[in-house]
Amino acid sequence: MTYSKEQLAGLVQADRVHRAYYTDPAVFEAEMAKVFGKVWVYVGHDSLVPDPGDYYCTTLAGQPVVLSRHESGSVHVLYNRCGHRGAKVLSRTRGNARVFSCMYHGWAFRPNGELAGVPMRADFPEEALREPRAGMEPLPRVDSYRGFVFASLDPGVMPLLDFLGEARKGIDELVDRSPEGRVEFAAGCHRYHFRGNWKLQMDNMADTYHPAAAHGSTVGPDGRQFQRRAGDQGGAALFFAPNGEAVVSQLGVRGFPHGHSSEQSLFDKEQAGGVWDDYRALMVARHGEERTADILKNRRHSLTLFPTLDILIAQTSVRVVKPIAVDLTEVEIWPVRLAGAPAVISDDLVKYVNMTHSASSFIQTDDLEAFERCQEGLKAQGSDWVLVARGMGAEVDEGDGVLFGARSSEVGQRAKHYAWRDLMSA
């Protein structure tokens, strides 16, 4: 089926979305151009390419791209495609090379994409080799914010800071926790797939309603979940409130312009004890007591940037969602190292990510089961609509397009759906 702009817009109503939003291959194909082709999409962190010649291979809208660092120190995002016959140039996920060489005919490219060498060059018309497309072409727009590198396929895309808006404060909240004001992706990542649509994972990042049902098995006899943060105090939170409701289900959610969202923090006290006190002393030495106390406040459980990036502040990690097909999605989870913090804290963060968001973790496995059941269930005949009405009409307008909804409001999910609708019908 080919959808008109009006039909695509009609898949998202004020309080519900059509099941074709998740299940129709034609909708998925349209998304690659109308959503991923028009906005800023996270590519990778610049710490993945710390030295000249470093490269990191990934995808954007299903297209192979390369994050690289040139000898000048500048960071680039290139199409992973030879300018000669179109072969994929780099096949390893990460590496370092003075030039990027195509295995097919030996054409070579500098880390900024410029053509570096052509075997038997004299046999080619020189004007053909002078064209920019003879190299590994750069993406139309590339920019970064505090080490997080974004790219866009649209030359006319809005400035990155305008796209991030108030939501960028979630990145600040993570990066500011480093005594050196920078983070590093130095521990590799978990990478796995689930048989479901990518938007099911994105919806879940703004969903504080599901944990009582989906994650109830993670609660111990003392009514607390496992510890997921460093320190002797503040690491394990009570799961259920005195009224019997899950604490997380009573938390609020924010919806931002352009489809971003964030969740209130589950933790209500500052971490303390053990090596955490040593870390805090480093922060105070750099920032002073007042600024340190402000940095270490637990404001957000996570921040999600539409369409694919999730900053898991509580776990000090980053999740990346990569659509592969209408019913197949790849997820990456990257533990984040706080540069300048005691090494044991970074080691512990890897352990906590293993427990919460690896493919064999306590939390993410529940979510993946839910996503696959949703994908299967949406094939069933019945209502064509999926309800996202929780908290609708009770949102608080905080200005600049930011809406806050209490008690696990689905306002964050609606923000994503509305942004998707506006892009798909543009």
C-alpha positions in Angstrom: 0.0 0.0 0.0 1.2 3.5 -0.8 0.1 6.1 1.8 -0.7 9.7 1.0 0.5 12.4 3.5 -3.1 12.6 4.8 -3.2 8.9 5.4 0.1 8.9 7.2 -1.0 11.7 9.4 -4.2 9.8 10.1 -2.2 6.9 11.7 -1.7 9.1 14.7 -4.7 10.5 16.6 -4.6 12.6 19.7 -4.9 9.6 22.1 -4.1 6.6 20.0 -2.1 5.3 17.0 -3.1 2.8 14.3 -1.5 -0.6 14.4 -0.1 0.0 10.9 2.2 2.4 12.6 4.1 -0.6 13.9 3.3 -3.3 11.4 3.1 -2.0 7.8 6.3 -2.4 5.8 5.2 0.5 3.6 5.1 2.8 6.7 8.6 1.6 7.7 10.0 2.4 4.2 8.4 5.8 4.3 10.0 6.5 7.7 13.5 6.0 6.4 13.0 9.1 4.2 10.5 11.2 6.0 11.8 10.7 9.6 15.4 9.5 9.5 16.1 11.5 6.4 14.9 14.8 7.9 16.1 15.1 11.5 19.3 14.9 13.4 20.2 11.2 14.2 22.8 10.2 16.8 25.8 8.5 15.1 28.3 7.9 17.9 30.4 9.5 20.6 33.6 11.2 19.7 35.5 9.1 22.3 35.0 6.1 19.9 37.5 7.8 17.6 40.1 9.4 20.0 43.1 9.3 17.6 43.8 10.4 14.0 42.8 7.5 11.7 40.3 6.0 14.1 37.0 5.0 12.7 33.7 3.5 13.9 31.2 2.0 11.5 27.5 2.1 12.1 24.3 2.8 10.1 21.9 5.8 9.7 18.5 5.1 8.1 19.8 1.7 7.1 22.7 3.2 5.2 26.3 2.3 6.2 28.2 5.3 7.6 31.6 5.9 9.2 32.5 8.1 12.2 36.2 9.0 11.7 38.9 11.4 13.0 41.1 13.2 10.6 44.8 14.0 11.2 43.8 17.6 12.0 41.7 16.2 14.9 38.4 17.0 13.2 35.6 14.4 13.4 33.7 13.4 10.3 30.7 11.3 9.3 31.1 9.7 5.9 29.0 7.4 3.7 30.8 4.0 3.9 30.9 3.7 0.1 33.7 3.8 -2.4 33.4 6.6 -4.9 34.5 4.3 -7.7 32.2 1.3 -7.9 30.2 1.7 -4.7 31.8 -1.0 -2.6 31.6 -0.8 1.2 35.1 0.4 2.2 35.3 -0.4 5.9 33.9 -3.7 7.2 35.2 -3.9 10.7 33.2 -2.1 13.4 36.2 -0.2 14.7 39.8 0.3 13.7 42.6 2.7 12.8 44.1 3.3 9.4 46.2 6.1 7.9 44.0 5.7 4.8 40.8 3.8 4.2 41.4 1.4 1.4 38.7 -0.3 -0.7 39.4 -4.0 -1.2 37.8 -4.1 -4.7 40.2 -1.9 -6.8 42.4 -0.4 -4.1 41.1 3.1 -4.1 42.2 4.9 -0.9 40.6 7.7 1.1 41.7 10.0 3.9 39.8 9.9 7.2 38.0 13.1 6.1 36.7 11.3 3.0 39.0 12.9 0.4 40.4 10.7 -2.3 44.0 9.8 -1.4 45.1 7.4 -4.1 44.0 5.6 -7.2 45.9 2.6 -8.7 46.7 3.3 -12.4 45.4 6.8 -12.0 46.7 7.9 -15.4 44.1 5.8 -17.1 41.2 7.8 -15.6 40.0 11.2 -16.9 41.5 13.5 -14.3 38.3 15.6 -14.2 36.3 12.6 -13.0 38.7 12.1 -10.0 38.5 15.8 -9.0 34.8 15.5 -8.4 33.8 15.4 -4.7 31.8 12.2 -5.2 35.0 10.3 -6.2 35.8 10.3 -2.5 33.9 8.9 0.5 31.3 11.6 0.6 30.5 13.3 3.9 26.9 13.4 5.1 25.1 16.7 4.4 25.1 17.9 8.0 27.3 16.9 11.0 27.4 18.5 14.4 28.0 17.5 18.0 27.0 18.4 21.5 29.4 17.6 24.4 30.9 14.7 22.5 27.7 13.2 21.2 27.9 13.3 17.3 24.8 13.7 15.2 24.3 13.8 11.5 21.5 14.6 9.1 20.7 13.6 5.6 18.9 16.9 5.1 21.1 19.8 4.2 18.4 22.2 5.4 17.8 20.6 8.8 17.4 23.0 11.7 20.5 23.7 13.9 21.3 20.9 16.3 20.9 23.0 19.4 17.4 24.0 18.2 16.5 20.4 17.7 17.7 19.3 21.1 16.1 22.3 22.9 15.6 22.0 26.6 16.1 18.2 26.3 19.9 18.7 25.9 20.0 19.3 29.7 19.8 15.6 30.1 23.1 15.2 28.3 24.5 17.9 30.5 23.3 16.0 33.6 25.3 13.0 32.5 28.5 14.7 31.3 28.7 17.1 34.2 29.1 14.1 36.5 32.6 13.6 35.2 35.3 15.4 37.3 36.8 16.4 33.9 33.5 17.4 32.2 33.7 14.6 29.6 32.6 11.0 29.3 34.1 8.1 27.3 32.6 5.0 25.7 35.5 2.9 26.7 33.9 -0.5 27.7 32.4 -1.7 24.5 28.7 -2.4 24.2 26.0 -5.0 24.3 24.4 -5.5 20.9 21.3 -7.6 20.3 18.1 -7.7 18.2 14.4 -8.2 19.0 11.6 -9.2 16.6 9.6 -6.0 16.8 9.2 -2.5 15.5 11.8 0.1 16.6 9.0 2.5 18.0 8.0 -0.1 20.6 11.4 0.4 22.2 11.1 4.1 21.9 7.6 4.1 23.4 8.9 2.1 26.3 11.6 4.7 27.1 8.8 7.1 28.1 6.7 4.5 29.9 6.8 4.4 33.7 3.5 2.5 33.9 4.8 -1.0 33.0 7.5 -1.8 35.7 5.0 -3.1 38.3 3.8 -5.8 35.9 6.8 -6.3 33.7 9.6 -6.1 36.3 7.9 -7.3 39.4 10.1 -10.4 39.5 13.2 -8.2 40.1 12.0 -7.2 43.6 13.6 -8.9 46.6 11.9 -9.9 49.9 12.8 -6.5 51.4 10.7 -4.7 48.7 13.8 -3.3 47.0 15.3 -3.9 43.6 19.0 -4.9 43.1 21.5 -2.1 43.5 22.1 -0.4 40.2 24.3 2.6 41.4 27.7 2.9 43.1 27.9 3.8 46.8 26.8 2.2 50.1 23.7 4.4 50.3 21.1 5.3 47.7 21.8 2.4 45.3 18.8 0.3 45.9 15.3 1.8 45.9 12.0 0.7 47.4 9.9 -0.7 44.5 6.5 -0.3 46.1 5.0 2.7 47.9 3.0 2.4 51.1 -0.2 2.5 49.0 0.9 -0.6 47.2 1.6 1.1 43.9 5.0 0.8 42.2 7.0 3.9 43.0 8.1 4.3 39.4 4.5 4.3 38.3 3.9 7.4 40.4 6.7 9.3 38.7 6.2 12.0 36.2 7.2 12.2 32.5 8.0 15.1 30.3 7.3 15.5 26.6 9.5 17.9 24.7 9.2 19.5 21.2 10.6 17.3 18.4 9.6 14.0 20.1 12.1 14.0 23.0 11.1 12.9 26.5 12.4 12.3 30.0 11.4 10.5 33.2 11.7 11.7 36.7 14.3 9.9 38.8 13.5 6.8 40.8 16.1 7.7 43.4 15.4 10.3 46.1 18.7 10.5 47.9 22.3 11.2 47.0 24.7 8.4 46.6 27.2 8.0 49.5 29.7 5.7 51.1 32.8 3.8 50.0 34.5 5.0 46.8 31.6 7.3 46.0 32.9 9.6 48.8 36.3 9.7 47.1 34.6 10.6 43.8 32.5 13.3 45.4 35.6 14.9 46.9 37.1 15.1 43.4 34.0 16.8 42.2 34.0 19.3 45.1 37.7 20.1 44.4 36.7 21.0 40.8 33.3 22.6 41.2 32.9 23.5 44.9 30.3 22.2 47.3 27.3 24.0 46.0 27.8 23.2 42.3 28.7 19.6 43.1 25.5 19.1 45.1 23.5 20.5 42.2 25.3 18.2 39.7 24.6 15.1 41.7 20.9 15.7 42.2 18.9 12.9 40.7 16.6 14.8 38.4 16.0 12.3 35.6 15.9 8.5 35.3 16.6 8.8 31.6 16.4 11.2 28.7 15.3 10.0 25.3 16.1 12.0 22.1 14.0 11.2 19.1 14.4 9.2 17.0 17.0 6.7 18.4 19.0 7.8 21.5 18.4 7.1 25.2 20.6 8.6 27.9 20.2 6.3 30.9 21.3 8.6 33.6 20.4 6.3 36.5 22.7 3.5 34.9 25.3 6.0 33.5 24.9 4.4 30.1 23.6 5.1 26.6 21.1 3.1 24.5 20.9 3.3 20.7 18.0 2.0 18.7 18.6 1.0 15.1 15.6 0.0 12.8 16.4 -2.9 10.5 13.0 -3.9 9.2 9.4 -3.2 10.2 9.6 -6.1 12.7 13.3 -6.3 13.4 15.3 -3.8 15.6 18.9 -3.7 16.8 19.7 -2.3 20.3 23.1 -1.2 21.6 23.9 -0.5 25.3 27.1 1.4 26.0 28.4 1.8 29.6 29.8 5.3 30.0 33.0 6.1 31.8 33.1 9.3 33.8 36.6 10.7 32.9 38.6 11.5 36.0 36.4 9.4 38.4 37.9 6.5 40.3 38.3 3.5 38.0 36.3 1.3 40.3 33.2 3.4 39.7 33.5 2.8 35.9 34.0 -0.9 36.6 30.9 -1.0 38.7 28.9 0.8 36.1 29.6 -2.0 33.6 28.4 -4.4 36.2 25.1 -2.5 36.7 24.5 -2.3 33.0 25.0 -6.0 32.7 22.4 -6.5 35.4 19.8 -4.0 33.9 20.1 -3.7 30.2 22.2 -6.5 28.6 20.5 -9.2 26.6 20.5 -11.5 29.7 19.7 -8.8 32.2 16.9 -8.5 34.8 15.2 -5.6 33.1 15.7 -5.5 29.4 14.8 -9.1 28.9 11.3 -8.4 30.3 10.9 -5.4 27.9 12.1 -7.4 24.9 9.5 -10.1 25.6 6.8 -7.3 25.8 7.9 -5.8 22.5 7.7 -9.2 20.7 4.3 -9.9 22.2 3.1 -6.5 21.0 4.4 -7.2 17.5 2.6 -10.5 17.4 -0.5 -9.3 19.1 -0.9 -6.4 16.6 -1.4 -9.0 13.8 -4.6 -10.1 15.4 -7.9 -8.9 14.1 -9.9 -6.6 16.4 -9.4 -2.9 17.1 -7.0 -1.2 14.7 -6.0 1.2 17.4 -3.4 1.3 20.3 -4.4 3.5 23.2 -1.9 6.2 24.6 -4.3 8.2 26.6 -2.9 7.9 30.1 -2.8 11.3 31.8 -4.2 13.1 28.8 -5.7 16.4 29.7 -3.9 16.6 33.0 -0.5 17.8 31.6 1.1 20.9 33.0 2.5 23.3 30.4 6.0 24.3 31.6 6.7 26.6 28.7 8.7 26.4 25.5 6.6 23.4 24.4 7.5 21.2 27.4 4.6 19.3 29.0 4.8 17.5 32.3 2.5 14.6 33.2 2.3 13.1 36.7 1.7 9.5 37.6 3.3 7.7 34.6 1.5 9.9 32.1 1.9 8.8 28.5 2.7 12.4 27.5 6.3 11.4 26.5 5.0 8.7 24.1 2.5 11.2 22.6 5.3 13.7 22.0 7.1 11.0 19.9 4.0 10.1 18.0 3.1 13.7 17.3 6.7 14.4 16.1 6.5 11.3 13.8 3.1 12.5 12.5 4.4 15.9 11.7 7.4 14.6 9.8 5.5 11.9 7.9 2.9 14.3 6.7 5.2 17.2 5.8 
